[in-house]
């Protein structure tokens, strides 16, 4: 649904817009270690992961990251 200023004022009151942070534009930065909703005045459209890390081995995760980083389309099984 597209919202305009009048719709927002009617739904939330005239003082609501003064509380909304203003951004210079949009960006998409997919950082899970140092996630920020805003970056250098830009709104980050990337959504932070809801799940946190679990204890244990990370071989498969590292393999996926390495493959994606090299542009490979297949995964190699690690032992």
C-alpha positions as a Markdown table, in Angstrom:
| # | Residue | x | y | z |
|---|---|---|---|---|
| 1 | Unk | 0.0 | 0.0 | 0.0 |
| 2 | Unk | 1.4 | 3.4 | -0.9 |
| 3 | Unk | 1.3 | 5.9 | 1.9 |
| 4 | Unk | 1.4 | 9.6 | 1.4 |
| 5 | Unk | 1.9 | 12.4 | 4.0 |
| 6 | Unk | -1.8 | 13.0 | 4.6 |
| 7 | Unk | -2.4 | 9.3 | 5.3 |
| 8 | Unk | 0.4 | 9.1 | 7.8 |
| 9 | Unk | -0.8 | 12.2 | 9.6 |
| 10 | Unk | -4.3 | 10.9 | 9.7 |
| 11 | Unk | -3.2 | 7.5 | 11.0 |
| 12 | Unk | -0.5 | 8.6 | 13.5 |
| 13 | Unk | -1.0 | 12.3 | 14.2 |
| 14 | Unk | 0.7 | 15.4 | 12.9 |
| 15 | Unk | 3.7 | 15.2 | 15.3 |
| 16 | Unk | 4.6 | 11.6 | 14.2 |
| 17 | Unk | 6.5 | 12.8 | 11.1 |
| 18 | Unk | 8.9 | 14.9 | 13.2 |
| 19 | Unk | 10.0 | 11.7 | 15.0 |
| 20 | Unk | 10.7 | 9.7 | 11.8 |
| 21 | Unk | 14.4 | 9.6 | 10.9 |
| 22 | Unk | 15.3 | 11.3 | 7.6 |
| 23 | Unk | 17.7 | 9.5 | 5.2 |
| 24 | Unk | 19.5 | 10.5 | 2.0 |
| 25 | Unk | 18.5 | 7.3 | 0.2 |
| 26 | Unk | 18.6 | 3.6 | 0.3 |
| 27 | Unk | 21.4 | 1.0 | 0.4 |
| 28 | Unk | 21.6 | -2.7 | 0.9 |
| 29 | Unk | 24.5 | -3.9 | 3.1 |
| 30 | Unk | 24.2 | -7.5 | 4.2 |
| 31 | Unk | 26.4 | -7.5 | 7.3 |
| 32 | Unk | 25.4 | -9.9 | 10.1 |
| 33 | Unk | 28.4 | -9.1 | 12.3 |
| 34 | Unk | 28.1 | -5.4 | 12.3 |
| 35 | Unk | 24.5 | -4.9 | 11.1 |
| 36 | Unk | 23.2 | -1.3 | 11.1 |
| 37 | Unk | 19.7 | -0.2 | 10.1 |
| 38 | Unk | 21.2 | 3.1 | 8.8 |
| 39 | Unk | 24.6 | 3.5 | 7.2 |
| 40 | Unk | 26.2 | 7.0 | 6.4 |
| 41 | Unk | 22.8 | 8.6 | 6.2 |
| 42 | Unk | 21.2 | 5.8 | 4.1 |
| 43 | Unk | 18.4 | 3.4 | 5.1 |
| 44 | Unk | 19.6 | -0.2 | 4.9 |
| 45 | Unk | 16.9 | -2.2 | 3.1 |
| 46 | Unk | 18.6 | -5.5 | 4.2 |
| 47 | Unk | 16.8 | -7.3 | 7.0 |
| 48 | Unk | 18.9 | -8.7 | 9.9 |
| 49 | Unk | 18.8 | -12.4 | 10.5 |
| 50 | Unk | 16.4 | -13.3 | 13.3 |
| 51 | Unk | 18.3 | -16.5 | 14.3 |
| 52 | Unk | 21.6 | -16.3 | 16.2 |
| 53 | Unk | 24.7 | -18.5 | 15.9 |
| 54 | Unk | 24.7 | -21.9 | 17.6 |
| 55 | Unk | 27.7 | -23.7 | 19.1 |
| 56 | Unk | 29.2 | -26.4 | 17.1 |
| 57 | Unk | 31.1 | -27.0 | 13.9 |
| 58 | Unk | 30.9 | -24.6 | 11.0 |
| 59 | Unk | 32.4 | -26.6 | 8.2 |
| 60 | Unk | 29.3 | -26.6 | 6.0 |
| 61 | Unk | 28.7 | -22.9 | 6.5 |
| 62 | Unk | 32.3 | -22.0 | 5.6 |
| 63 | Unk | 32.0 | -24.1 | 2.5 |
| 64 | Unk | 28.9 | -22.3 | 1.4 |
| 65 | Unk | 30.5 | -18.9 | 2.0 |
| 66 | Unk | 33.7 | -19.9 | 0.1 |
| 67 | Unk | 31.6 | -21.2 | -2.8 |
| 68 | Unk | 29.5 | -18.1 | -3.0 |
| 69 | Unk | 32.5 | -15.9 | -2.8 |
| 70 | Unk | 34.2 | -17.7 | -5.7 |
| 71 | Unk | 31.1 | -17.9 | -7.8 |
| 72 | Unk | 30.9 | -21.7 | -7.8 |
| 73 | Unk | 27.5 | -23.3 | -8.2 |
| 74 | Unk | 28.2 | -26.6 | -6.4 |
| 75 | Unk | 29.1 | -27.4 | -2.9 |
| 76 | Unk | 31.9 | -29.7 | -1.9 |
| 77 | Unk | 31.4 | -32.1 | 1.0 |
| 78 | Unk | 33.8 | -31.6 | 3.9 |
| 79 | Unk | 34.8 | -34.3 | 6.3 |
